[in-house]
Structure formats: structure tokens, C-alpha cells
Amino acid sequence: MKKRHAAVSSQRLVLIVGAAIIAVFAAVVVYAFNTMQGTPTQQPLTRVATTPSPSPVAEAYYEQDSDNDGLADWEELLWSTDQALADTDGDGVSDGEEVAVGTNPLDPTPPEEFEESESGDTLSAPRPDTSTDIIGKELFSGYMLTFQQGRQPTVQEQQEIVDNAIRATLPSLQAPTYTTNQVVVVGVSEASREKYARTILEAFADMLTTPENEMELLYQIAIGNRDPQIAERIDETAAYYTNKAEELFDAPVPSDAVAIHHELVNALLRYAHAVSGFGDIYTDPLRAAASLQLFDPYNIALNRALKKFYTYASTHSPQVFSDTSLNM
């Protein structure tokens, strides 16, 4: 297979504006993402350095590409690829080309996104921009606008660049939302309360029997397991949780349980969204970093919402807990 040198990926645009931009990525996105979702802020909004232009030594370091695969050495660390091997997974496509198109540079399966043209050049299929792509492009273009004017941005301009990048990136990071207008409200009765309690208990009992344990999968990522199937299994598990949450959209909810149900379904949607972010570790490292920060608070929020449901169900429909098949 004849390879062409990979076009500079949008992630690589970031190196032009230096290490200060890289350092601010996770901080600004997690801050804004937490604010949008109404969860406690994990860390304050970080302002970029007042001198973002890298020194000649730093710039040379960021440009260094020991194996000439289209990825700088520091990017090889980000993607866990081999700095001395142009095609880490040996699938015939260079690491730089795989990152440019969004395939996994550690998966030896030949990427379907690459096709052979009549001239023999490797062509890549287009893919939607990830949150990493979007924020990289926004920060790059914002800084380049002032650099083209022959000056460095002021502190105020830097903050505006960061704020604009946040606004542009948030839509790609936002979890699905379940509104109170979507709740199917029914009258309060003993029968409606029991039916509701059983519906919720059955849904969560099913989730406990899923063949995958996301905690085990996340542990495998934490210890550095590079098996590409782990990310796929995380995606499947998160999709299963999301589907379960969406099934609860149509559950008949007694009017005195609307607030509880609304909180519970949204907590499950956000938890599933955080889990799915870990599945993007090879294609969208920024979203994976945000998931790392948000997983614990979302897990706590889900358990808090479940506790409220248990209190409601045990008060109004204690008989449902006698069904051993619904024990969680």
C-alpha cells in the first residue's frame, strides 16, 4: 500500500500556539461542562499564560518527529504510539494518517476509512470533528488572528479566545437532556405508584445483569491496557445505559414522583455519557479527559437520585421490594 504523508491533523494545530494551550484544554472544558450540567465545579477556569508564543527551543521540541510518521514525539505520548516506529500497529497505515482520519493507531485491523485511489494514494474518508478537533481549531485560529497582526494577544484577548473556544466546543460534549415536559404524568394512586416503582426497579435490575462491568473496563484503561476492544466494549456498555434511560422517558410517572423521576433519568443519562467518553480515548482525548473529571460526581449524583427513588418507593409501595427478582 502506497502511503501519502498524512495531512496535518486538526489536533496538531495546537502545537503552534504552544504548551499553554494544551495545559488549558481540560480545565476550560471541564469548568464549562460542569457549569452547563449543574454539577459542582471541580477546578476554576484557568487563564492561559500571558506569553503564549513558544520559545525556539520549545517550538523545535514540539515539531520533533523521530519516525517521520506525521505525529510529533509529544503526540506519540498522547496516543501511546511508538516514537521510533511510523506504523505502531503494523496495519500498513502510518500513525499520523490514522490520527488524521480518526482511526485507532494501536489497532492492527486495517482501517476501513482508507481506500486506494487509481493513482495508488491512500485516501481517507471524512469524519465529524471531535471536541479535541473543535477546541484545537478555535484556539489556533484565535491566536493566529493576532499573530498575523504582528503582535501577541493581550490577557483580555486570550480570555476571549478561551471563552469562544468553550462556546464552540460545548455542543459536542453536552450529555442528552430529559426535560420535565417529556415526563408522562399520571394521577396518584396505589396502583400507579406500584407500577412506577416496578418499572424503575426492573430497569435497574436489568442494568446490573449487563455482561460488561464498566468499572472493570475503566480499570483496564487506568492500568494502561491497550486492547482496542476495551474502548469498543465501553461504548457498547454506555449505549446500553443510554437506551435504558431513554426507555424510561415513556414510563407513566405519578404526579408526586415527577421531580424524582426527572432527576433520576438525567443522572443516568449523564453517567452513561461520562462512561462513553472513556470509549473515545483513542479518537477524542479531550472528551476522555473531561470524562475522567466528571465520572465521580456523575456517579455520586446517580446514587443520590436512586436513594431518593428508594425512599419514595419504600414509603408508598413497599410491597414491590418483596419480589426477589427486583432486588438490586
For each residue, the residues with C-beta under 8 A, 3 or more apart:
1: 92 93 116 122
2: 120 121 122
3: 92 93 94 97 122
4: 97 121 122
5: 70 96
6: 9 69 70 94 96 97 99 100
7: 100
8: 12 13 70 100
9: 6 12 13 70 96 99 100
10: 13 129 132 133 136 137
11: 14 75 99 132 133 136
12: 8 9 15 71 72 75
13: 8 9 10 16 136 137 140
14: 11 17 21 22 25 136 139 140
15: 12 18 62 63 72 74 75
16: 13 140 143 144
17: 14 20 21 52 53 54 139 140 143 144
18: 15 21 22 52 53 54 58 59 62
19: 22 23 54 58 62
20: 17 23 24 48 49 52
21: 14 17 18 24 25 48 52 139 143
22: 14 18 19 25
23: 19 20 27 46 48
24: 20 21 27 28 46 47 48 162
25: 14 21 22 28 29 132 135 286 289
26: 29 30 286 289 290 293
27: 23 24 30 31 43 44 45 46
28: 24 25 31 32 45 46 162 165 166
29: 25 26 32 33 131 135 166 169 173 286 289 290
30: 26 27 33 34 42 43 289 290 293 294
31: 27 28 34 35 41 42 43 44 45 46 166
32: 28 29 35 36 45 166 169 170
33: 29 30 36 37 170 173 174 290 294
34: 30 31 37 39 40 41 42 293 294 297
35: 31 32 38 41
36: 32 33 170 174
37: 33 34 174 175 270 294
38: 35
39: 34 294 297 298 301
40: 34 297
41: 31 34 35 44
42: 30 31 34 293 294 297
43: 27 30 31 46 293
44: 27 31 41
45: 27 28 31 32 162
46: 23 24 27 28 31 43
47: 24 155 158 159 162
48: 20 21 23 24 52 158 159 161 162
49: 20 52
50: 155 158
51: 152
52: 17 18 20 21 48 49 143 152 153 158
53: 17 18 147 152
54: 17 18 19 58 59 62
55: 58 59
56: 59 60
57: 60 61
58: 18 19 54 55 61 62
59: 18 54 55 56 62 63
60: 56 57 63 64
61: 57 58 64 73 74
62: 15 18 19 54 58 59 72 74
63: 15 59 60 72
64: 60 61 72 73 74
65: 68 69 70 71 72 73
66: 73 83 84
67: 76 82 83 84 85 86 95
68: 65 86
69: 6 65 85 86 87 94 95 96
70: 5 6 8 9 65 94 95 96 97 99 100
71: 12 65 75 76 79 81 95 96 99
72: 12 15 62 63 64 65 75 76
73: 61 64 65 66 76 77 83
74: 15 61 62 64 77 78
75: 11 12 15 71 72 78 79 99
76: 67 71 72 73 79 80 81 82 83 95
77: 73 74 80 83
78: 74 75 285
79: 71 75 76 95 99 105 106 282 285
80: 76 77 106 224 226
81: 71 76 85 88 95 105 106
82: 67 76 85 88 95
83: 66 67 73 76 77
84: 66 67
85: 67 69 81 82 88 95
86: 67 68 69 94 95 96
87: 69 90 91 92 93 94 95
88: 81 82 85 95 105 106
89: 98 104 105 106 107 108
90: 87 108
91: 87 107 108 109 110 111
92: 1 3 87 110
93: 1 3 87 97 98 103 110 111 114 122
94: 3 6 69 70 86 87 97 98
95: 67 69 70 71 76 79 81 82 85 86 87 88 98 99 105
96: 5 6 9 69 70 71 86 99 100
97: 3 4 6 70 93 94 100 101 114 122 124
98: 89 93 94 95 101 102 103 104 105 111
99: 6 9 11 70 71 75 79 95 96 102 105
100: 6 7 8 9 70 96 97 124
101: 97 98 111 113 114 124 125 127
102: 98 99 113 127 130 283
103: 93 98 107 111 113 114 283
104: 89 98 107 228 231 282 283
105: 79 81 88 89 95 98 99 282
106: 79 80 81 88 89 226 228 282
107: 89 91 103 104 111 228 282
108: 89 90 91
109: 91 228
110: 91 92 93 114
111: 91 93 98 101 103 107 114
112:
113: 101 102 103 124 125 127
114: 93 97 101 103 110 111 122 123 124 125
115: 122 123 125
116: 1 120 121 122 123
117: 120 121 122 123
118:
119:
120: 2 116 117
121: 2 4 116 117
122: 1 2 3 4 93 97 114 115 116 117
123: 114 115 116 117
124: 97 100 101 113 114
125: 101 113 114 115
126:
127: 101 102 113
128:
129: 10 133 134 137 172
130: 102 133 134 172 280 283 284 286 287
131: 29 134 135 169 172 173 284 286 287 290
132: 10 11 25 135 136 284 285 286 287
133: 10 11 129 130 136 137
134: 129 130 131 137 138 165 168 169 172
135: 25 29 131 132 138 139 165 166 168 169 286
136: 10 11 13 14 132 133 139 140
137: 10 13 129 133 134 140 141
138: 134 135 141 142 161 164 165 168 169
139: 14 17 21 135 136 142 143 161 162 165
140: 13 14 16 17 136 137 143 144
141: 137 138 144 145
142: 138 139 145 146 153 160 161 164 165
143: 16 17 21 52 139 140 146 147 153 161
144: 16 17 140 141 147 148
145: 141 142 148 149
146: 142 143 149 151 152 153 157
147: 53 143 144 150 151 152
148: 144 145
149: 145 146
150: 147
151: 146 147
152: 51 52 53 146 147
153: 52 142 143 146 157 158 161
154: 157 158
155: 47 50 158 159
156: 159 160
157: 146 153 154 160 161
158: 47 48 50 52 153 154 155 161 162
159: 47 48 155 156 162 163
160: 142 156 157 163 164
161: 48 138 139 142 143 153 157 158 164 165
162: 24 28 45 47 48 139 158 159 165 166
163: 159 160 166 167
164: 138 142 160 161 167 168
165: 28 134 135 138 139 142 161 162 168 169
166: 28 29 31 32 135 162 163 169 170
167: 163 164 170
168: 134 135 138 164 165 171
169: 29 32 131 134 135 138 165 166 172 173 286
170: 32 33 36 166 167 173 174
171: 168 174
172: 129 130 131 134 169 287
173: 29 33 131 169 170 287 290
174: 33 36 37 170 171 177
175: 37 269 270 272 273 274
176: 242 245 246 269 273
177: 174 266 269
178: 182 183 245 249 262 265 266 269
179: 182 183 262
180: 183 258 262
181:
182: 178 179 249
183: 178 179 180 253 258 261 262
184: 249 250 251 252 253
185: 253 254 255 258
186: 192 252 253 254 255
187: 192 254 255
188: 192 193 254 255 256
189: 192 193 254
190: 193 194 316 317
191: 194 195
192: 186 187 188 189 195 196 252 254
193: 188 189 190 196 197 254 257 313 316 317
194: 190 191 197 198 317 319 320
195: 191 192 198 199 252
196: 192 193 199 200 251 252 253 254 257 261 317
197: 193 194 200 201 312 313 316 317 320
198: 194 195 201 202 317 320 323 326
199: 195 196 202 203 248 251 252
200: 196 197 203 204 248 251 261 264 309 313
201: 197 198 204 205 313 320 323 326 328
202: 198 199 205 206 326
203: 199 200 206 207 244 247 248
204: 200 201 207 208 306 328
205: 201 202 208 209 325 326 327 328
206: 202 203 209 210 244
207: 203 204 210 240 241 244
208: 204 205 328
209: 205 206
210: 206 207 213 237 240
211:
212: 216 217 233 234 236 237 240
213: 210 216 217
214: 217 218 234 237 238 275
215: 218 219
216: 212 213 219 220
217: 212 213 214 220 221 230 233 234 237 278
218: 214 215 221 222 234 275 278 295
219: 215 216 222 223
220: 216 217 223 225 227 230
221: 217 218 224 225 230 231 234 278 281
222: 218 219
223: 219 220
224: 80 221
225: 220 221 230
226: 80 106
227: 220 230
228: 104 106 107 109 231 232 282
229: 232 233
230: 217 220 221 225 227 233 234
231: 104 221 228 234 235 278 279 280 281 282
232: 228 229 235 236 279
233: 212 217 229 230 236 237
234: 212 214 217 218 221 230 231 237 238 275 276 278 279
235: 231 232 238 239 276 279
236: 212 232 233 239 240
237: 210 212 214 217 233 234 240 241 275
238: 214 234 235 241 242 272 273 275 276 279
239: 235 236 242 243 272 276
240: 207 210 212 236 237 243 244
241: 207 237 238 244 245 268 271 272 275
242: 176 238 239 245 246 269 272 273 276
243: 239 240 246 247
244: 203 206 207 240 241 247 248 268
245: 176 178 241 242 248 249 265 268 269 272
246: 176 242 243 249
247: 203 243 244 250 251
248: 199 200 203 244 245 251 261 264 265 268
249: 178 182 184 245 246 265
250: 184 247
251: 184 196 199 200 247 248 261
252: 184 186 192 195 196 199
253: 183 184 185 186 196 257 258 261
254: 185 186 187 188 189 192 193 196 257 258
255: 185 186 187 188 258
256: 188
257: 193 196 253 254 260 261 312
258: 180 183 185 253 254 255 261 262
259: 262 263
260: 257 263 264 305 308 309 312
261: 183 196 200 248 251 253 257 258 264 265 309
262: 178 179 180 183 258 259 265 266
263: 259 260 266 267 305 308
264: 200 248 260 261 267 268 302 305 306 308 309
265: 178 245 248 249 261 262 268 269
266: 177 178 262 263 269 270
267: 263 264 270 271 298 301 302 304 305 306
268: 241 244 245 248 264 265 271 272 302 305
269: 175 176 177 178 242 245 265 266 272 273
270: 37 175 266 267 273 274 294 298 301 302
271: 241 267 268 274 275 298 299 301 302
272: 175 238 239 241 242 245 268 269 275 276
273: 175 176 238 242 269 270 276 277 298
274: 175 270 271 277 278 291 294 295 298 299
275: 214 218 234 237 238 241 271 272 278 279 291 295
276: 234 235 238 239 242 272 273 279 280 291
277: 273 274 280 284 287 288 290 291 292 294
278: 217 218 221 231 234 274 275 281 288 291 292 295
279: 231 232 234 235 238 275 276
280: 130 231 276 277 283 284 285 287 288 291
281: 221 231 278 284 285 288
282: 79 104 105 106 107 228 231
283: 102 103 104 130 280
284: 130 131 132 277 280 281 287 288
285: 78 79 132 280 281 288 289
286: 25 26 29 130 131 132 135 169 289 290
287: 130 131 132 172 173 277 280 284 290 291
288: 277 278 280 281 284 285 291 292
289: 25 26 29 30 285 286 292 293
290: 26 29 30 33 131 173 277 286 287 293 294
291: 274 275 276 277 278 280 287 288 294 295
292: 277 278 288 289 295
293: 26 30 34 42 43 289 290
294: 30 33 34 37 39 42 270 274 277 290 291 297 298
295: 218 274 275 278 291 292 298 299
296: 299 300
297: 34 39 40 42 294 300 301
298: 39 267 270 271 273 274 294 295 301 302
299: 271 274 295 296 302 303
300: 296 297 303 304
301: 39 267 270 271 297 298 304 305
302: 264 267 268 270 271 298 299 305 306
303: 299 300 306 307
304: 267 300 301 307 308
305: 260 263 264 267 268 301 302 308 309
306: 204 264 267 302 303 309 310
307: 303 304 310 311
308: 260 263 264 304 305 311 312
309: 200 260 261 264 305 306 312 313
310: 306 307 313 314
311: 307 308 314 315
312: 197 257 260 308 309 315 316
313: 193 197 200 201 309 310 316 317 318 320 321
314: 310 311 317 318 321
315: 311 312 318
316: 190 193 197 312 313
317: 190 193 194 196 197 198 313 314 320
318: 313 314 315 321 322
319: 194 322
320: 194 197 198 201 313 317 323 326
321: 313 314 318 326 327
322: 318 319
323: 198 201 320 326 327
324: 327
325: 205
326: 198 201 202 205 320 321 323
327: 205 321 323 324
328: 201 204 205 208
